[in-house]
Amino acid sequence: MIKRFLKKEILALAKDYPVLTITGPRQSGKTTLAQNAFPSYRYCSLEDPDVRKLAQEDPRSFLRDWKKGIILDEIQRVPELLSYIQGLADSADQMGRFILTGSNQFDLMDTVTQSLAGRTALFTLLPFSYQEISSIASKMSVEEIILQGFYPRVYDRHLHPTKMYKNYFETYIQRDLRRLIDVKNLRLFQKFVRLCAGRIGNLYVASHLANEVGVSVPTINSWLAILEASFLVFLLEPYSRNIGKRLVKSPKLYFYDVGLVAYLLGIETPGQINRDPLWGALVENLVVAEILKTRLNQGLPPNIFFFRDSHGNEVDLIYQKGSQLIPIEIKAAATYNSNFLKGLNHISHLFPDIDKGYIVYTGDQEQKLNQFELINYRRVGRIPGLK
């Protein structure tokens, strides 16, 4: 079994909180992680109609019978349980008694934060990080890594990635989507998702997508919210500080997993990837998601942004640690070019307190470039300051 880095943080906080809540996309390994971290706990899947019925009809008995600890999978299916868990958590002297998992970000988090405020530790488990599967991924090219993506089933069961992501997406459309929203035209929604895949690393402009899909801007925004709630996409906000210049205010769009993006773009072989017009964007998405996972796997807020002004000056990623800013430029190229420093040099003049930064690329040559450092993408999860 591949070790999940989040386990260490979960076990640590299980000593301090009566309830632990693990969110994340379907099939990211939440159940496996919970059972591995708490092997003696009773496991209950609230997706099971019989279990769900018991929980709904007699919640007090359902919870009271398992004082040694219980894992409640897909807790958003029976949200009324949270009120009863609140009472038990207040009266219990046992920490880490309730382990909750869920794959609907917004509904679950809204309910949990209202019912269990101060009583639960919150975690987000995304698909594997590169560092978690480095023993496998180190033997693969960047093109193979992008095609495979990072969902555990691709690695645990050695599934064909294109077929796996096809089934994953179709199941999402037929199952989760219908539960979350009433989409009258699934064809248009699927077109929207594929258009989003074609815009990774670009500014999210709802009106542009609305024109291409043929629906209203409010519809596009509601659909995007559903993709966010389902842990398919996330928005990277622009960094802003009063520097007397006009900055871009729109966020950038990324997917949590590049394997799903490759499928949505119709890519089926590694050889297609570096010839695809979105080759650079795919590498950028890979690196941004890896940094996001590095932070979340420590139970920490991401604190990542991008920088772009109205003159086209841009840095792909800025990590903020307190008052310190660490800019990161991402390139798909395998050969260093001095032009890679353009954005980093610009932002270091704007913010003189920047004393280091990174260029992440696909080449193997690593070197210091004054205050900046050129590193291979495989090392991005080990950047000093992210931990």
Residue pairs with C-beta under 8 A, 6 or more apart in sequence:
1 32
1 36
2 128
2 132
2 133
2 152
2 155
2 156
3 132
4 29
4 33
4 36
4 125
4 132
4 297
5 129
5 131
5 132
5 297
5 298
6 22
6 33
6 123
6 125
6 296
6 297
6 299
7 33
7 36
7 37
9 123
9 297
9 298
9 299
10 20
10 22
10 33
10 37
10 121
10 123
11 37
13 20
13 121
13 299
14 20
14 37
14 38
14 95
14 96
14 121
15 95
15 96
16 95
16 121
17 95
17 96
17 119
17 120
17 121
18 88
18 89
18 92
18 94
18 95
18 96
18 97
18 98
18 119
18 120
19 85
19 89
19 97
19 98
19 99
19 100
19 116
19 119
19 120
19 121
20 96
20 98
20 99
20 100
20 120
20 121
20 123
21 75
21 100
21 101
21 102
21 108
21 112
21 116
21 120
21 121
21 122
21 123
22 30
22 33
22 34
22 99
22 100
22 101
22 102
22 123
22 124
22 125
23 30
23 101
23 102
23 103
23 105
23 108
23 109
23 122
23 123
23 124
23 125
23 231
24 30
24 101
24 103
24 124
24 125
24 126
24 231
25 103
25 126
25 127
25 230
25 231
25 232
25 256
25 257
26 103
26 168
26 172
26 176
26 230
26 231
27 127
27 151
27 152
27 153
27 168
28 125
28 126
28 127
28 151
28 152
28 231
29 125
29 127
29 128
29 152
30 73
30 101
30 103
30 125
31 43
31 45
31 71
31 73
31 101
32 152
33 125
34 41
34 43
34 71
34 73
34 99
34 101
35 41
35 43
35 71
37 99
38 69
38 71
38 96
38 99
40 68
40 69
41 66
41 68
41 69
41 70
41 71
41 99
42 66
42 68
42 69
42 70
42 71
43 70
43 71
43 73
44 51
44 55
44 70
44 71
44 72
44 73
45 51
45 73
45 74
46 52
46 55
46 72
46 73
46 74
46 75
46 77
46 78
47 73
47 74
47 77
52 77
52 78
54 62
55 62
55 78
55 81
56 78
56 80
59 78
59 80
59 81
59 84
60 84
62 81
63 70
63 81
63 84
63 85
63 88
64 88
67 94
67 97
69 94
69 96
69 97
69 98
69 99
70 97
70 98
70 99
71 99
71 101
72 81
72 98
72 99
72 100
72 101
73 101
74 101
74 102
74 103
75 81
75 82
75 100
75 101
75 102
75 108
75 112
76 102
76 103
76 104
76 107
76 108
76 111
79 107
79 111
82 111
82 112
82 115
82 116
83 115
85 98
85 100
85 115
85 116
86 115
86 116
86 119
88 97
88 98
89 97
89 98
89 116
89 119
89 120
90 119
100 112
100 120
102 108
103 176
103 230
103 231
104 176
104 180
104 229
104 230
105 228
105 229
105 230
105 231
106 225
106 228
106 229
107 229
109 122
112 120
112 122
121 299
123 296
123 299
124 296
125 296
126 150
126 231
126 256
126 257
126 289
126 292
126 293
126 296
127 149
127 150
127 151
127 152
127 256
127 257
128 150
128 151
128 152
128 155
129 150
129 290
129 293
129 294
129 297
129 381
130 137
130 145
130 150
130 290
130 378
130 380
130 381
131 294
131 381
131 382
133 150
133 155
134 378
136 155
137 145
137 378
138 378
140 148
141 270
142 283
142 286
142 362
142 377
143 270
143 271
143 273
143 274
144 270
145 258
145 286
146 258
146 259
146 262
146 270
146 273
146 282
146 283
146 286
147 161
147 162
147 259
147 262
147 267
147 268
147 269
147 270
147 273
148 154
148 155
148 161
148 259
149 161
149 165
149 257
149 258
149 259
149 260
149 262
150 257
150 258
150 259
151 164
151 165
151 168
151 257
151 259
151 260
153 159
153 164
154 161
154 164
154 259
161 259
161 262
161 263
162 263
162 268
165 259
165 260
165 262
165 263
165 264
166 263
168 260
169 193
169 260
169 263
169 264
172 230
172 232
173 186
173 189
173 190
176 230
177 183
177 186
177 189
177 226
177 230
180 226
180 229
180 230
181 222
181 223
181 226
183 189
183 223
188 213
188 214
188 215
189 223
191 212
191 213
192 209
192 213
192 215
192 220
192 223
193 227
193 232
193 264
194 264
194 265
195 209
195 212
195 213
196 209
196 224
196 227
196 233
196 253
196 255
197 255
197 260
197 261
197 264
197 265
198 265
198 278
199 209
199 253
200 253
200 254
200 255
200 261
200 278
200 281
200 282
200 284
200 285
201 252
201 253
201 254
201 280
201 281
201 284
201 285
201 288
201 316
202 252
202 253
202 281
203 248
203 250
203 251
203 252
203 253
204 224
204 235
204 250
204 251
204 252
204 253
205 250
206 217
206 220
206 221
206 224
207 217
209 220
210 216
210 217
210 219
210 220
213 220
224 233
227 233
228 234
228 235
231 256
232 255
232 256
232 260
233 253
233 254
233 255
233 256
234 254
234 255
234 256
234 292
235 251
235 252
235 253
235 254
236 251
236 252
236 253
236 254
236 288
236 304
236 305
236 306
236 317
237 251
237 305
237 306
238 247
238 248
238 249
238 250
238 251
238 252
238 305
238 306
238 307
238 308
239 247
239 305
239 306
239 307
239 318
239 320
239 325
240 247
240 249
241 351
243 350
243 351
245 309
245 310
245 311
245 350
246 309
246 310
247 307
247 308
247 309
247 310
248 308
248 309
248 310
252 306
254 285
254 288
254 289
255 261
255 285
255 289
256 289
256 292
257 289
258 282
258 285
258 286
258 289
261 282
261 285
262 273
262 282
265 276
265 278
267 273
267 276
273 279
273 282
274 332
276 282
279 332
280 331
280 332
282 332
283 330
283 331
283 332
283 362
283 377
284 316
284 330
284 332
286 377
287 316
287 317
287 328
287 330
287 360
287 377
287 380
288 304
288 316
288 317
288 330
290 377
290 380
290 381
291 302
291 304
291 317
291 319
291 328
291 380
291 381
291 383
291 386
292 302
292 304
293 381
294 380
294 381
294 383
294 386
294 387
295 301
295 302
295 303
295 304
295 386
296 302
298 387
303 319
303 320
303 321
304 317
304 318
304 319
304 320
305 317
305 318
305 320
306 314
306 315
306 316
306 317
306 318
307 313
307 314
307 315
307 318
307 327
307 343
307 347
308 314
308 315
313 343
313 346
313 347
314 343
315 327
315 328
315 329
315 343
315 344
315 346
315 347
316 328
316 329
316 330
316 343
317 327
317 328
317 329
317 330
318 325
318 326
318 327
318 328
318 347
319 325
319 326
319 328
319 383
319 385
319 386
320 326
321 385
323 353
324 353
324 385
325 347
325 351
325 353
325 354
326 354
326 356
326 357
326 358
326 383
326 385
327 343
327 344
327 347
327 348
327 354
327 357
327 358
328 357
328 358
328 359
328 360
328 380
328 383
329 340
329 341
329 343
329 344
329 357
329 358
329 359
329 360
330 359
330 360
330 361
330 377
331 340
331 359
331 360
331 361
331 362
332 361
332 362
333 340
333 361
333 362
333 363
334 361
334 362
334 363
334 364
335 363
336 359
336 361
336 363
336 365
336 367
336 374
340 359
340 361
340 374
341 359
341 369
341 372
344 357
344 359
344 372
347 354
347 357
348 354
348 357
348 371
354 371
355 371
356 371
356 372
356 373
357 371
357 372
357 373
358 372
358 373
358 374
358 375
358 380
358 383
359 369
359 372
359 373
359 374
359 375
360 375
360 376
360 377
360 380
361 374
361 375
361 376
361 377
362 376
362 377
363 374
363 376
364 376
365 374
366 373
366 374
366 375
366 376
366 379
367 373
367 374
368 374
375 383
